[in-house]
Amino acid sequence: MPVPYPVYDSTPTQSYTSFAQAPSTTVTHPAPEEVKTVAAAQEEKKPKTMEDFIHELSSKKARVRGEAAAALGKFGDKAKEAIPALIKLLKDNDPNVRLEATITLAKIGPDSVPALTRALESQNKLTRMGAALSLGHLGSAAKRAEPELKKLLKDTEEDVRCHAAQALFRIDPQTAETVVPVLSSALDSLDPYIRLCAMGTLSRIGPAAKDAVAKLKNCLKDEDYHLRMSAAIALGHIDPSQDAGAIDTLRIALQEPSPAVRMEAAQILGELGAKAKPVIQSIGKLLSDSNAGVSRAAAIALSRIGPDAIPELEKALKSESVDVRRNAVVALINLGETAKEAAPALRIAAKDGDETVRLLAMNGLKNMEEEEKEKSAPKK
């Protein structure tokens, strides 16, 4: 079941392809009697105008409506005459059409704020949600909509409340104290989409969302891995002292059957940098993962953790797998300012039986030497 509207700041639960990007899957061949004249064909080749796209917003075909909404976004503030029709699409039966409408309304800019503010009072739940989403994307330009958005924090629908809270924080981060209780309450929702919404924004809020820590810790036990990892990320941003629980959740995710989950967990741990030191060995095991994307993500994560990962990478240099050794030597080179501590390991790799490993290691050592010379050279 598709979510009613996308979340702002979280791991997406599903991928989305814009109508404007999606290729057509239908090919039709006209009968001979339907072949157009040269003049008609030339007429058809004329680029569509903004008025053409506005007209297509009322098409009976969802794809046409979505493509038209997406196309209008390219006109920016020049498309303000399309605002009324786009507002109507906020409650469209097709979720992708609704999404295109929210994006384009935001692209039109401040001119869409009055109409979006009025839409917050709509009897239709989807219209209220879509209007809040667009206003949030407008950021500080939607400041005048704050009073109406604050009213939605008490809306009867929990997903509307969540979207209003997200929008308010994006418009003005100083509203964190006002929206955190709403987002914290959303973590109790039975709807995983709403919990994901809340986690994403709480993560962005950071330390000011400390009152949500207890509930986020409970979310580390959620059945959905997206929610577990989102909770772990939020905890890391809100209260570093909670890193242990969050990192343990990610360590378990490194062992999930799904390559996508393992890769995502490795990427997140890499972003945590030195805080991920307790799981270096668990990440190191993924260097030999059967999935190339996972093994690369593990190598990158280890390089971001820093010199504490060198022993694990040295161990990987002894692997029988050429791919593992290549990933390890790349990670050693990418250790950044601490890369010089990896020099002994790179000298070993420079004698490897694989030519690629040798060349990578030698280039890495050469770059280190040049950087050292530059640092020690007297300044002119």
N, C-alpha and C positions, 0 to 999 in steps of 0.2 A: 504494500500500500504506500503510495508516494506521500511524502510529507507535504503539508499545506503550503509552506514557504521555506526557503533555505535558512539555515542558521548563519549568523555573522562570523563567529570565531570558534570553530571547533573542527574536529576531524569529521569530514562529511560521511554520512551513512550511505550515500549513493552518489554516483557520478551524474553529471548533468551536461548535456550537449545543447548548446544554443541552437534555436531554430535557424539562426542565420548561418550557422556552421554545418548543420546536419545536411548531408547530401540527399538528394531525392532518390527514392528507390523504385520509382515507377517510370517506365519508358513506354510511350505510346507512339504508334505510327499511323498517321492519318490515311484514310482511304484516298484513292486517286481523286475522287470528286471533291475532297476536302482540301486539296493542296491549294495553298494561298497564292495569290498573285504576287509578283515581285514587289509591287507598291505596298501591298498589305504586309509583306514580310519585313520591308524596310521600316514601316510604321511601328511594327512590333519590337524592333531592335532599339527604339528610342528609350533612353534611360527613364525610369519611373521618377516622377516628381514627388515632393513631400505630400502634396494633395492626394496623389495616387495611393500612397501608403496609409494616409489617414482614412481614406475610403475603405481600404482593405481591412482595417481594424474591425469592421462590422461584417466581415465575411462569415459564411456558415462553416467554413473549414478552419479547424484549429491551427493547422500548419500555416495557413495564409495569415491568420491573425497574429500568430507568433512571429513570423518572418517580418511582417509589417511593423510590429512593435519594436523589434530589434533594429530594423533599418532606420526607424525614426530617431533612435538614440544617436545615430551618427550625425544628425542635424544639430544636436545640442540645444542651446537655448532658442534656436530658430524654430524649433518644433513646438513652441508653447501653445499654438492653436490646437494641438493634438491632445492637450491635457484632459479636457472633459471625456474624450473617448477612451483615453488610457485609464482614467479613474474607473470607468465602467468595467474595464478588463480586470480590475483587481479582484473581482468575484467570478471571473470566468470559470467554466466547468473544467478547463484543462489547466493543471498546475504549472506547466511550462509556459503557457500564455501569461498566466498571472505573474510569473517570475520575470518574463521579458518586460511586462508593463512596469513593474516596480523599478527595474534597472533603468529603463528609459526615462521615467519620471524623475529619477535622481539625476540623470545626465542632463535633463533640461535645465536643472538648476533652481535657484531661488524663486523663479516665476511659478514653480509648481507648488510652493509651500502653502499658499492660501487654500488651494483646492484639496491638498492632502490633509491639511488641518481640519477642514470641514468633513473629509472622509472618515476621520477618526470618530465621528459621531454617528456613523452609519449603523443601521440595524443589522447589517450583514457582517458576520464575524470575519470572513475572509477579507472584506474591504478594510476593516479596522487593522487587521494584521498587515496587509499589504501597504497601507498608508504609513504605518509605523516603520515598516522596513525601509521604505523609500526615504522617509525623513531621517532615519538613522544614517543612511548612506550619504545624505547631504551634509552631515556633520554640523559644525557651528553655523552653517548657513540656514539651518532650520531652527535656530534659537527661539524664534517667536512662537513655535509650536509647542514649547515646553509645557505651558499650563494645561493644554488638552491632553498631552501625553501622560502627564501626572495623574489626570483623572482615570486613565486606563489602567493605572496600577491597581485599581480596585474593580476592574472589569470582572464580570461573572465568569468569563472564560479564561482558564489558566494560561493557554498559549498566547492569548492577546496580552495578558499581563506581562508575560515573559518578553514578548517582542517590544512592548512599550518600555520596559526596563532597559533592554539592550539599546534601544534608540536613544533614550535619555542619556545614557552613559557616553554613547558615541558623540552626541551633540555637545555635552558638557561633562567631562570627567569629574567635575566637582559634585555631581549628583550621586556619586558612589554611595554615600551614606543612606540616601533615599532608596536606591534600587537594590542594594544588597539583601535586605530582608525579603524582598519579592523573589529574587533569584534563589536565595537560600531555601525558601518555601517550595520553589519549583523543583528542587532536588528530591522532594517526596512524591512527585507526580508518578502516576502509573504509566504515563506515556514516555517511552525512552527518548523520543524526539525532543520533548520539553526539557528533560533532564540534560540532554546534550546541549541544548540552547543555553541553559543556565550555566553549565560548566564553562563553556567557551567564554562567556562574558566575565564570569568570576575570575577566570585566569587572566584576562586583560586588566581587570581592576587591580589585581595584585594584593599587597599587604592590607589595603583598606577593606578587603573582603574577609578578614580574619574570623568574623562571626560565622562564616560558612564552613570552617575547617572541619568541625565534628561531622557534619553531614557528608562532606566530601570524602572523609575517611571511610564512611559506611559504603560509599559508591565504589570503593576499591574492590568490593566483593561482588559487584554487579555481574550478571551472567554475560552481558554484552562486552566484548573486548574493547570496542570503541569507547564505551562509557568508562571502563576501568582505566584505560590509558588517558582519557580526557581528564578524569578525576586526578590521576597522578600528576599530569602536567599542571593542572590548576593548583594543587597543593604545593608543588615546587615553586610556583610563582608567588603564592600567597604567604607561605610560611616555610622557609628553607629548613626549619627544624623538623618538618614532616617528611623530608626527603627519603628517610629510611623506608617508610611504608610505601611511598610512591615508587621508589627504585625497586623494591621487592616485587611490586606488581609488574613492573616492566621486565624484570628478570624472568618471571614466570611466562610472560608473553613471548620471550625469546625462544621458548620451547614449544610454542603453539604449532599445530600441524600446518596451518596456512602460511605459505611463504610471505604473503602480504602482511600478515600480522607480525611475523618475525622481523621483516624488513622495517616496518614502521616503528617497532619497539627499539631496534638498533638506532634508527635515525633520531628518535627522541632522546635516547641515552647519550648520543653524541652531542646533542644540543645542551645537555646538562653539564658537559665538560668534566672537570675534575670531580664533580659531585658523584659521578658514576663509577668512581674507583672500586667500590665494593663488588661490582659485577664484571670486572675486566675479564676474568676467566670465562664467564658465561658468554660474553661477547666474542671472545677469542675462539670459542668452539664454532661459531658461525663462519669463521674464515674458510672453513672447509665445507660449508653448506652446499648442497647440490644445486641450489638456485643461485645463479650468478648475481642477481640483484641483491640478494640477502648477504652474500659474502662481501660484495663491494660496500654495502651499507655498514657492515661490521668493521671493515678496514677503516672507513672514514670515521666511524665512531671512536675507534681506538686512537686514531691520530688526534682527535679533538680532546680526548681525555688527558693526553700529555705524556710526559716521560715515564709515569708509573706503568704505562702500557708497553714499554719497551721489552721487558722480559717475555711477555706473552707473544709479541711480534718476533722476537728472536727464536722462540720455540717454533713459530710458524715457518720460519726460514728453513727448518729442518724437515718440513713436510715432504712427502713423496709427490704431492700434487704440485704441478707447475703453477696452476692458477692460484693456489694458496700462497706460494712463495712470492708470486708477482704482487698479489694484494698486500702482502706483508711489507714488501720493500717500498711500495707506493705509500703505505701508511707511515713508514719510518721517515720517508722524505718529507711528508706533509705535517710533521710535528711542529712546524712553525719555528718560533724562537728557540724552542728546546731541542730542535733537530740535531744540533751538534752532539747531544748525548747519545744519539743513535749512530754516530760515526763508526764505532767498533762493529756494530751489527751490519752496517752497510759494507764494511770492508770484507766481511765474511761473504755477503751476498755478491760482491764483485767477483768472486771466484766460483760462482754457481755454475752448474752444468747447462743451464738454460741461457741462451744468448740475451733474451729480453730482460731477464732478471739481472744479468751482469751489466748490461747497458744502463738500465734504470739506476742501479746502485752506483755505478761509476759517475753518471751524470749528477746524481744526488751529492756525492762526495765532492765533485768539482764545484758545484754551486755553493756548497758550504765553505770551501776554501776561498772562493772569490768573495763571499760575504765577509769572511774573517779579515781578508786583506783590506777590504773597503773600510771596515770598522777601525782597523789599526793604522791605516794610512793617515798621515798628518793632515789636518784641515788647512786648506789654503786661505 
